[in-house]
Amino acid sequence: MKELKLKFSRGIFFSDIISMLKHIEIIFEENIPTAQIERTSLNSIRIKISPNFFSTYVKTPQDLLFILSHETLHHILGHIHPEGQRLKRKYGQIIANVAMDIVINQMIYKELNEEKLEIIKFYKKLICPNALLIPPYIMRPENFEGKECKKWYDVITSYFHSPENSLIEIIHHTQSLAEHIKNVHTQRFEFEEVVISEEYKRKDSKEFPRYIKELLKKSFGLSEELKDEEIKKKRIQLKTELLSAIREMGEDEEGGIEEMSRGGGVLPFYARKDFLFISIETPTLLYHGNPSPEESKGIRLYVDVSGSVVDYLPHIFYALESIKNWIIFPVYGFSTRVFPISRRDLLRGKYTTTGGTDFNCIAKHIIKTRFRRAIIITDGESKMHKKYREYLKKYFQILTILVQDKKFSTEKVKAFSWKVIHFH
């Protein structure tokens, strides 16, 4: 258990996974060949795992990490949502699933960085496109016949070995992979099979969910890593830094920043009892007020909806209460597009990402709406085109609240930000 918890807490990629898993039901289902994720209702997601598959191929903490991450990424990348369904309608379910699985597997392999996985023994047919499902460090060029197959071998191995490639870059190849499989590999591939294992006993099936639930219950998170006093100090510090930054913005602008006249509260105020609710991960009652601004001067708020950010939002919104009169509503969420979203849905995780994070969509939205000031809450795991970076830096005041203490993330957001505040 200790080793498995350590594997899950190994950085931003798996922290996204663990944040999602806390809200996903996990069950064992005998009538499926391997594993699958499904939407059971509008706001409920469930992962089903075959006990036979589990006992045959899940031998190490890395294997369990792989299977849970793989299924959760189908949800995070929108594969079980409308975008994924469009891909299945265009290419058929088998081809679409294979393309999605290739992308997800390669993301996990890149993050695990050559750690041994017993679960890859499940992939037995090592010719293209099946060979694209295994780790690049055990791929063989001779398994890729033809110019097009060799091209994908080069794409995948380059993605894995190049430190300059961000983890999410391969996501953009999903449709191209489906197109390749459709055009080059005309035969139908059945990648899933019923797994028979002598090790599996019916009585064992009850132990597996308990084991996984224990892992998730004890997994790391902001509210568990920080004690109440530390949380208070960090929230107060963030509030102080925000107020200071707003004053600086006002000094840089003739006439300062005008407050937005509005009725009622906008952001939730946390009293003493709320610190208790935070520590036990129980959401407090929130009220919603997103009035339209009466003036054009103010600050737009953009929130990264990746899983690594969501645990920080209650604390950041507490600090934002101190500058609520300057914030222009609605709040905007973003992944690869910008969309209006209520504070309540943000805190409850009621949104669907479009796969990955793209700062360019924020830049376009800010420039289009012509609001010269914005606050961006993000983990910094993305890039912005040079022309947008330079334009925002020159003509806009972007205050970025960064929830990760990584040098490369800081450098990325500094390139377009007027000021960067860290909260982690």
Contacts in CASP RR format, 6 or more apart in sequence:
PFRMAT RR
TARGET T0000
AUTHOR 0000-0000-0000
METHOD contacts of the structure
MODEL  1
MKELKLKFSRGIFFSDIISMLKHIEIIFEENIPTAQIERTSLNSIRIKIS
PNFFSTYVKTPQDLLFILSHETLHHILGHIHPEGQRLKRKYGQIIANVAM
DIVINQMIYKELNEEKLEIIKFYKKLICPNALLIPPYIMRPENFEGKECK
KWYDVITSYFHSPENSLIEIIHHTQSLAEHIKNVHTQRFEFEEVVISEEY
KRKDSKEFPRYIKELLKKSFGLSEELKDEEIKKKRIQLKTELLSAIREMG
EDEEGGIEEMSRGGGVLPFYARKDFLFISIETPTLLYHGNPSPEESKGIR
LYVDVSGSVVDYLPHIFYALESIKNWIIFPVYGFSTRVFPISRRDLLRGK
YTTTGGTDFNCIAKHIIKTRFRRAIIITDGESKMHKKYREYLKKYFQILT
ILVQDKKFSTEKVKAFSWKVIHFH
1 211 0 8 1.000
1 214 0 8 1.000
1 215 0 8 1.000
1 218 0 8 1.000
3 61 0 8 1.000
4 61 0 8 1.000
4 64 0 8 1.000
4 65 0 8 1.000
4 215 0 8 1.000
5 215 0 8 1.000
5 218 0 8 1.000
5 219 0 8 1.000
5 220 0 8 1.000
7 14 0 8 1.000
7 61 0 8 1.000
7 62 0 8 1.000
7 65 0 8 1.000
8 14 0 8 1.000
8 17 0 8 1.000
8 18 0 8 1.000
8 65 0 8 1.000
8 215 0 8 1.000
8 219 0 8 1.000
8 220 0 8 1.000
9 15 0 8 1.000
9 18 0 8 1.000
9 219 0 8 1.000
9 220 0 8 1.000
12 308 0 8 1.000
12 379 0 8 1.000
12 381 0 8 1.000
12 404 0 8 1.000
12 406 0 8 1.000
13 107 0 8 1.000
13 111 0 8 1.000
13 167 0 8 1.000
14 65 0 8 1.000
14 69 0 8 1.000
14 111 0 8 1.000
15 220 0 8 1.000
15 221 0 8 1.000
15 307 0 8 1.000
15 308 0 8 1.000
16 76 0 8 1.000
16 306 0 8 1.000
16 307 0 8 1.000
16 308 0 8 1.000
17 68 0 8 1.000
17 69 0 8 1.000
17 72 0 8 1.000
17 73 0 8 1.000
17 76 0 8 1.000
18 216 0 8 1.000
18 219 0 8 1.000
18 220 0 8 1.000
18 221 0 8 1.000
19 307 0 8 1.000
19 308 0 8 1.000
19 310 0 8 1.000
19 311 0 8 1.000
20 72 0 8 1.000
20 75 0 8 1.000
20 76 0 8 1.000
20 307 0 8 1.000
21 68 0 8 1.000
21 72 0 8 1.000
21 216 0 8 1.000
21 219 0 8 1.000
22 216 0 8 1.000
22 219 0 8 1.000
23 45 0 8 1.000
23 349 0 8 1.000
24 37 0 8 1.000
24 45 0 8 1.000
24 46 0 8 1.000
24 47 0 8 1.000
24 72 0 8 1.000
24 75 0 8 1.000
25 40 0 8 1.000
25 44 0 8 1.000
25 45 0 8 1.000
25 46 0 8 1.000
25 47 0 8 1.000
26 46 0 8 1.000
26 47 0 8 1.000
26 49 0 8 1.000
26 68 0 8 1.000
26 209 0 8 1.000
26 212 0 8 1.000
26 213 0 8 1.000
27 46 0 8 1.000
27 47 0 8 1.000
27 48 0 8 1.000
27 49 0 8 1.000
27 209 0 8 1.000
28 48 0 8 1.000
28 49 0 8 1.000
28 50 0 8 1.000
28 51 0 8 1.000
28 54 0 8 1.000
28 205 0 8 1.000
28 208 0 8 1.000
28 209 0 8 1.000
29 48 0 8 1.000
29 49 0 8 1.000
29 50 0 8 1.000
30 50 0 8 1.000
30 51 0 8 1.000
30 52 0 8 1.000
30 205 0 8 1.000
32 48 0 8 1.000
32 49 0 8 1.000
32 50 0 8 1.000
33 50 0 8 1.000
33 53 0 8 1.000
33 192 0 8 1.000
33 193 0 8 1.000
33 194 0 8 1.000
33 195 0 8 1.000
34 49 0 8 1.000
34 50 0 8 1.000
34 53 0 8 1.000
34 122 0 8 1.000
34 192 0 8 1.000
34 193 0 8 1.000
34 195 0 8 1.000
35 47 0 8 1.000
35 48 0 8 1.000
35 49 0 8 1.000
35 50 0 8 1.000
35 53 0 8 1.000
35 67 0 8 1.000
35 70 0 8 1.000
35 71 0 8 1.000
36 47 0 8 1.000
36 48 0 8 1.000
36 71 0 8 1.000
37 45 0 8 1.000
37 46 0 8 1.000
37 47 0 8 1.000
37 48 0 8 1.000
37 71 0 8 1.000
37 72 0 8 1.000
37 74 0 8 1.000
37 75 0 8 1.000
37 80 0 8 1.000
38 45 0 8 1.000
38 46 0 8 1.000
38 48 0 8 1.000
38 80 0 8 1.000
39 45 0 8 1.000
39 46 0 8 1.000
39 80 0 8 1.000
39 81 0 8 1.000
40 46 0 8 1.000
43 350 0 8 1.000
45 75 0 8 1.000
45 80 0 8 1.000
47 68 0 8 1.000
47 71 0 8 1.000
47 72 0 8 1.000
49 67 0 8 1.000
49 208 0 8 1.000
50 195 0 8 1.000
51 200 0 8 1.000
51 204 0 8 1.000
51 205 0 8 1.000
51 208 0 8 1.000
52 194 0 8 1.000
52 195 0 8 1.000
52 196 0 8 1.000
52 197 0 8 1.000
52 200 0 8 1.000
53 122 0 8 1.000
53 195 0 8 1.000
54 67 0 8 1.000
54 200 0 8 1.000
54 208 0 8 1.000
55 197 0 8 1.000
55 199 0 8 1.000
55 200 0 8 1.000
55 204 0 8 1.000
56 195 0 8 1.000
56 196 0 8 1.000
56 197 0 8 1.000
56 199 0 8 1.000
56 200 0 8 1.000
57 63 0 8 1.000
57 118 0 8 1.000
57 119 0 8 1.000
57 121 0 8 1.000
57 122 0 8 1.000
57 195 0 8 1.000
58 64 0 8 1.000
58 67 0 8 1.000
58 118 0 8 1.000
58 119 0 8 1.000
59 118 0 8 1.000
59 119 0 8 1.000
60 116 0 8 1.000
60 117 0 8 1.000
60 118 0 8 1.000
62 112 0 8 1.000
62 115 0 8 1.000
62 116 0 8 1.000
62 117 0 8 1.000
63 117 0 8 1.000
63 118 0 8 1.000
63 119 0 8 1.000
64 212 0 8 1.000
65 112 0 8 1.000
66 108 0 8 1.000
66 112 0 8 1.000
66 117 0 8 1.000
66 119 0 8 1.000
67 119 0 8 1.000
68 212 0 8 1.000
69 108 0 8 1.000
70 101 0 8 1.000
70 104 0 8 1.000
70 105 0 8 1.000
70 108 0 8 1.000
73 104 0 8 1.000
73 107 0 8 1.000
73 108 0 8 1.000
74 80 0 8 1.000
74 100 0 8 1.000
74 104 0 8 1.000
76 307 0 8 1.000
76 353 0 8 1.000
76 355 0 8 1.000
77 100 0 8 1.000
77 103 0 8 1.000
77 104 0 8 1.000
77 171 0 8 1.000
77 353 0 8 1.000
77 355 0 8 1.000
77 356 0 8 1.000
78 84 0 8 1.000
78 352 0 8 1.000
78 353 0 8 1.000
78 354 0 8 1.000
78 355 0 8 1.000
79 87 0 8 1.000
79 100 0 8 1.000
81 352 0 8 1.000
83 354 0 8 1.000
84 96 0 8 1.000
84 100 0 8 1.000
87 96 0 8 1.000
87 99 0 8 1.000
87 100 0 8 1.000
87 174 0 8 1.000
87 175 0 8 1.000
87 178 0 8 1.000
88 96 0 8 1.000
88 97 0 8 1.000
90 96 0 8 1.000
90 178 0 8 1.000
91 99 0 8 1.000
91 178 0 8 1.000
91 179 0 8 1.000
91 181 0 8 1.000
91 182 0 8 1.000
94 188 0 8 1.000
94 189 0 8 1.000
94 190 0 8 1.000
94 191 0 8 1.000
95 178 0 8 1.000
95 181 0 8 1.000
95 182 0 8 1.000
96 178 0 8 1.000
97 191 0 8 1.000
98 129 0 8 1.000
98 133 0 8 1.000
98 177 0 8 1.000
98 178 0 8 1.000
98 181 0 8 1.000
98 189 0 8 1.000
98 191 0 8 1.000
99 174 0 8 1.000
99 175 0 8 1.000
99 177 0 8 1.000
99 178 0 8 1.000
99 181 0 8 1.000
100 174 0 8 1.000
101 133 0 8 1.000
101 191 0 8 1.000
102 129 0 8 1.000
102 132 0 8 1.000
102 133 0 8 1.000
102 156 0 8 1.000
102 177 0 8 1.000
103 170 0 8 1.000
103 171 0 8 1.000
103 173 0 8 1.000
103 174 0 8 1.000
103 177 0 8 1.000
105 133 0 8 1.000
105 134 0 8 1.000
106 132 0 8 1.000
106 136 0 8 1.000
106 156 0 8 1.000
106 159 0 8 1.000
106 160 0 8 1.000
106 170 0 8 1.000
107 167 0 8 1.000
107 168 0 8 1.000
107 170 0 8 1.000
107 171 0 8 1.000
109 135 0 8 1.000
109 136 0 8 1.000
109 160 0 8 1.000
110 159 0 8 1.000
110 160 0 8 1.000
110 165 0 8 1.000
110 167 0 8 1.000
111 167 0 8 1.000
114 135 0 8 1.000
114 137 0 8 1.000
117 135 0 8 1.000
120 134 0 8 1.000
120 135 0 8 1.000
120 138 0 8 1.000
122 195 0 8 1.000
123 130 0 8 1.000
123 133 0 8 1.000
123 134 0 8 1.000
123 191 0 8 1.000
125 131 0 8 1.000
125 189 0 8 1.000
126 134 0 8 1.000
126 140 0 8 1.000
126 143 0 8 1.000
127 143 0 8 1.000
127 144 0 8 1.000
127 145 0 8 1.000
128 143 0 8 1.000
128 144 0 8 1.000
128 145 0 8 1.000
128 149 0 8 1.000
128 152 0 8 1.000
128 153 0 8 1.000
128 184 0 8 1.000
128 185 0 8 1.000
129 149 0 8 1.000
129 152 0 8 1.000
129 177 0 8 1.000
129 180 0 8 1.000
129 181 0 8 1.000
129 185 0 8 1.000
129 189 0 8 1.000
130 189 0 8 1.000
130 191 0 8 1.000
131 139 0 8 1.000
131 140 0 8 1.000
131 143 0 8 1.000
131 144 0 8 1.000
131 153 0 8 1.000
132 152 0 8 1.000
132 153 0 8 1.000
132 156 0 8 1.000
132 177 0 8 1.000
133 191 0 8 1.000
135 160 0 8 1.000
136 156 0 8 1.000
136 157 0 8 1.000
136 159 0 8 1.000
136 160 0 8 1.000
136 161 0 8 1.000
137 160 0 8 1.000
139 153 0 8 1.000
139 156 0 8 1.000
139 157 0 8 1.000
141 150 0 8 1.000
141 153 0 8 1.000
143 153 0 8 1.000
144 150 0 8 1.000
144 152 0 8 1.000
144 153 0 8 1.000
148 180 0 8 1.000
148 183 0 8 1.000
148 184 0 8 1.000
149 184 0 8 1.000
152 177 0 8 1.000
152 180 0 8 1.000
155 173 0 8 1.000
156 170 0 8 1.000
158 165 0 8 1.000
159 165 0 8 1.000
159 169 0 8 1.000
159 170 0 8 1.000
166 381 0 8 1.000
166 382 0 8 1.000
166 383 0 8 1.000
167 381 0 8 1.000
168 355 0 8 1.000
168 356 0 8 1.000
168 357 0 8 1.000
168 381 0 8 1.000
168 382 0 8 1.000
171 355 0 8 1.000
171 356 0 8 1.000
181 189 0 8 1.000
221 311 0 8 1.000
222 231 0 8 1.000
222 311 0 8 1.000
222 312 0 8 1.000
222 315 0 8 1.000
223 231 0 8 1.000
223 278 0 8 1.000
223 279 0 8 1.000
223 281 0 8 1.000
223 311 0 8 1.000
226 234 0 8 1.000
228 275 0 8 1.000
228 279 0 8 1.000
231 275 0 8 1.000
231 278 0 8 1.000
231 315 0 8 1.000
232 275 0 8 1.000
234 315 0 8 1.000
234 423 0 8 1.000
235 315 0 8 1.000
235 318 0 8 1.000
235 319 0 8 1.000
238 315 0 8 1.000
238 316 0 8 1.000
238 319 0 8 1.000
238 401 0 8 1.000
238 421 0 8 1.000
238 423 0 8 1.000
239 318 0 8 1.000
239 319 0 8 1.000
239 321 0 8 1.000
239 322 0 8 1.000
241 421 0 8 1.000
242 319 0 8 1.000
242 320 0 8 1.000
242 322 0 8 1.000
242 323 0 8 1.000
242 399 0 8 1.000
242 421 0 8 1.000
243 322 0 8 1.000
243 323 0 8 1.000
245 399 0 8 1.000
245 419 0 8 1.000
245 421 0 8 1.000
246 257 0 8 1.000
246 299 0 8 1.000
246 323 0 8 1.000
246 326 0 8 1.000
248 419 0 8 1.000
249 256 0 8 1.000
249 257 0 8 1.000
249 299 0 8 1.000
249 373 0 8 1.000
249 397 0 8 1.000
249 399 0 8 1.000
249 418 0 8 1.000
250 256 0 8 1.000
250 257 0 8 1.000
252 397 0 8 1.000
256 297 0 8 1.000
257 297 0 8 1.000
257 298 0 8 1.000
257 299 0 8 1.000
257 326 0 8 1.000
257 373 0 8 1.000
258 295 0 8 1.000
258 297 0 8 1.000
258 298 0 8 1.000
259 325 0 8 1.000
259 326 0 8 1.000
260 291 0 8 1.000
260 293 0 8 1.000
260 294 0 8 1.000
260 295 0 8 1.000
260 298 0 8 1.000
260 325 0 8 1.000
260 326 0 8 1.000
260 327 0 8 1.000
260 328 0 8 1.000
261 294 0 8 1.000
261 295 0 8 1.000
262 289 0 8 1.000
262 291 0 8 1.000
262 293 0 8 1.000
262 294 0 8 1.000
262 325 0 8 1.000
263 291 0 8 1.000
264 289 0 8 1.000
265 287 0 8 1.000
265 289 0 8 1.000
265 324 0 8 1.000
266 289 0 8 1.000
266 290 0 8 1.000
266 291 0 8 1.000
266 321 0 8 1.000
266 324 0 8 1.000
266 327 0 8 1.000
266 329 0 8 1.000
267 317 0 8 1.000
267 318 0 8 1.000
267 320 0 8 1.000
267 321 0 8 1.000
267 324 0 8 1.000
267 327 0 8 1.000
267 343 0 8 1.000
268 284 0 8 1.000
268 286 0 8 1.000
268 287 0 8 1.000
268 314 0 8 1.000
268 317 0 8 1.000
268 318 0 8 1.000
268 321 0 8 1.000
268 343 0 8 1.000
269 318 0 8 1.000
269 321 0 8 1.000
270 278 0 8 1.000
270 284 0 8 1.000
270 314 0 8 1.000
270 318 0 8 1.000
274 284 0 8 1.000
277 283 0 8 1.000
277 284 0 8 1.000
278 284 0 8 1.000
278 314 0 8 1.000
278 315 0 8 1.000
283 347 0 8 1.000
283 348 0 8 1.000
286 343 0 8 1.000
286 344 0 8 1.000
286 347 0 8 1.000
288 342 0 8 1.000
288 343 0 8 1.000
288 344 0 8 1.000
289 329 0 8 1.000
290 329 0 8 1.000
290 330 0 8 1.000
290 331 0 8 1.000
290 342 0 8 1.000
290 343 0 8 1.000
291 329 0 8 1.000
292 329 0 8 1.000
293 328 0 8 1.000
293 329 0 8 1.000
296 371 0 8 1.000
298 326 0 8 1.000
298 327 0 8 1.000
298 328 0 8 1.000
298 371 0 8 1.000
298 373 0 8 1.000
299 323 0 8 1.000
299 326 0 8 1.000
299 327 0 8 1.000
299 328 0 8 1.000
299 371 0 8 1.000
299 373 0 8 1.000
299 374 0 8 1.000
299 375 0 8 1.000
299 399 0 8 1.000
300 327 0 8 1.000
300 328 0 8 1.000
300 332 0 8 1.000
300 366 0 8 1.000
300 369 0 8 1.000
300 371 0 8 1.000
300 373 0 8 1.000
300 374 0 8 1.000
300 375 0 8 1.000
301 320 0 8 1.000
301 327 0 8 1.000
301 328 0 8 1.000
301 329 0 8 1.000
301 331 0 8 1.000
301 332 0 8 1.000
301 374 0 8 1.000
301 375 0 8 1.000
301 377 0 8 1.000
302 331 0 8 1.000
302 332 0 8 1.000
302 333 0 8 1.000
302 334 0 8 1.000
302 338 0 8 1.000
302 362 0 8 1.000
302 365 0 8 1.000
302 374 0 8 1.000
302 375 0 8 1.000
302 376 0 8 1.000
302 377 0 8 1.000
303 309 0 8 1.000
303 313 0 8 1.000
303 331 0 8 1.000
303 332 0 8 1.000
303 333 0 8 1.000
303 334 0 8 1.000
303 341 0 8 1.000
303 346 0 8 1.000
303 377 0 8 1.000
304 333 0 8 1.000
304 334 0 8 1.000
304 335 0 8 1.000
304 357 0 8 1.000
304 376 0 8 1.000
304 377 0 8 1.000
304 378 0 8 1.000
304 379 0 8 1.000
304 380 0 8 1.000
305 333 0 8 1.000
305 334 0 8 1.000
305 335 0 8 1.000
305 341 0 8 1.000
305 346 0 8 1.000
305 349 0 8 1.000
305 351 0 8 1.000
305 353 0 8 1.000
306 335 0 8 1.000
306 353 0 8 1.000
306 356 0 8 1.000
306 357 0 8 1.000
306 378 0 8 1.000
306 379 0 8 1.000
306 381 0 8 1.000
308 379 0 8 1.000
308 381 0 8 1.000
308 403 0 8 1.000
308 404 0 8 1.000
309 377 0 8 1.000
309 378 0 8 1.000
309 379 0 8 1.000
309 403 0 8 1.000
310 346 0 8 1.000
310 347 0 8 1.000
310 349 0 8 1.000
312 377 0 8 1.000
312 403 0 8 1.000
312 423 0 8 1.000
312 424 0 8 1.000
313 346 0 8 1.000
313 347 0 8 1.000
313 377 0 8 1.000
314 347 0 8 1.000
315 423 0 8 1.000
316 377 0 8 1.000
316 401 0 8 1.000
316 403 0 8 1.000
316 423 0 8 1.000
317 343 0 8 1.000
317 347 0 8 1.000
319 423 0 8 1.000
320 327 0 8 1.000
320 375 0 8 1.000
327 375 0 8 1.000
328 371 0 8 1.000
330 340 0 8 1.000
330 341 0 8 1.000
330 342 0 8 1.000
331 340 0 8 1.000
331 341 0 8 1.000
331 342 0 8 1.000
331 343 0 8 1.000
331 346 0 8 1.000
332 338 0 8 1.000
332 339 0 8 1.000
332 340 0 8 1.000
332 341 0 8 1.000
332 365 0 8 1.000
333 339 0 8 1.000
333 340 0 8 1.000
333 341 0 8 1.000
333 346 0 8 1.000
333 351 0 8 1.000
334 357 0 8 1.000
334 358 0 8 1.000
334 361 0 8 1.000
334 362 0 8 1.000
334 365 0 8 1.000
335 353 0 8 1.000
335 354 0 8 1.000
335 355 0 8 1.000
335 356 0 8 1.000
335 357 0 8 1.000
335 358 0 8 1.000
336 353 0 8 1.000
336 354 0 8 1.000
336 355 0 8 1.000
336 356 0 8 1.000
336 357 0 8 1.000
336 358 0 8 1.000
336 361 0 8 1.000
337 354 0 8 1.000
337 358 0 8 1.000
337 361 0 8 1.000
338 361 0 8 1.000
338 362 0 8 1.000
338 364 0 8 1.000
338 365 0 8 1.000
339 351 0 8 1.000
341 351 0 8 1.000
344 350 0 8 1.000
345 351 0 8 1.000
356 382 0 8 1.000
357 378 0 8 1.000
357 379 0 8 1.000
357 380 0 8 1.000
357 381 0 8 1.000
357 382 0 8 1.000
358 382 0 8 1.000
359 378 0 8 1.000
359 382 0 8 1.000
359 383 0 8 1.000
359 384 0 8 1.000
359 388 0 8 1.000
359 412 0 8 1.000
359 416 0 8 1.000
360 384 0 8 1.000
360 385 0 8 1.000
360 388 0 8 1.000
362 374 0 8 1.000
362 376 0 8 1.000
363 384 0 8 1.000
363 385 0 8 1.000
363 388 0 8 1.000
363 389 0 8 1.000
363 391 0 8 1.000
363 392 0 8 1.000
363 416 0 8 1.000
364 388 0 8 1.000
366 374 0 8 1.000
366 392 0 8 1.000
366 396 0 8 1.000
366 398 0 8 1.000
367 388 0 8 1.000
367 391 0 8 1.000
367 392 0 8 1.000
372 395 0 8 1.000
372 396 0 8 1.000
372 397 0 8 1.000
373 396 0 8 1.000
373 397 0 8 1.000
373 398 0 8 1.000
373 399 0 8 1.000
374 396 0 8 1.000
374 397 0 8 1.000
374 398 0 8 1.000
374 399 0 8 1.000
375 398 0 8 1.000
375 399 0 8 1.000
375 400 0 8 1.000
375 401 0 8 1.000
376 398 0 8 1.000
376 399 0 8 1.000
376 400 0 8 1.000
376 401 0 8 1.000
376 413 0 8 1.000
376 417 0 8 1.000
377 400 0 8 1.000
377 401 0 8 1.000
377 403 0 8 1.000
378 400 0 8 1.000
378 401 0 8 1.000
378 402 0 8 1.000
378 403 0 8 1.000
378 413 0 8 1.000
379 402 0 8 1.000
379 403 0 8 1.000
379 404 0 8 1.000
379 409 0 8 1.000
380 402 0 8 1.000
380 404 0 8 1.000
380 406 0 8 1.000
380 409 0 8 1.000
380 412 0 8 1.000
380 413 0 8 1.000
381 404 0 8 1.000
381 409 0 8 1.000
382 412 0 8 1.000
383 412 0 8 1.000
384 392 0 8 1.000
384 412 0 8 1.000
384 415 0 8 1.000
384 416 0 8 1.000
388 416 0 8 1.000
389 415 0 8 1.000
389 416 0 8 1.000
392 398 0 8 1.000
392 416 0 8 1.000
393 415 0 8 1.000
393 416 0 8 1.000
393 417 0 8 1.000
393 418 0 8 1.000
396 418 0 8 1.000
397 418 0 8 1.000
397 419 0 8 1.000
398 416 0 8 1.000
398 417 0 8 1.000
398 418 0 8 1.000
399 417 0 8 1.000
399 418 0 8 1.000
399 419 0 8 1.000
399 420 0 8 1.000
399 421 0 8 1.000
400 413 0 8 1.000
400 417 0 8 1.000
400 419 0 8 1.000
400 420 0 8 1.000
400 421 0 8 1.000
401 421 0 8 1.000
401 422 0 8 1.000
401 423 0 8 1.000
402 409 0 8 1.000
402 410 0 8 1.000
402 413 0 8 1.000
402 420 0 8 1.000
402 421 0 8 1.000
402 422 0 8 1.000
402 423 0 8 1.000
402 424 0 8 1.000
403 423 0 8 1.000
403 424 0 8 1.000
404 424 0 8 1.000
405 422 0 8 1.000
405 424 0 8 1.000
410 420 0 8 1.000
410 422 0 8 1.000
413 420 0 8 1.000
414 420 0 8 1.000
END
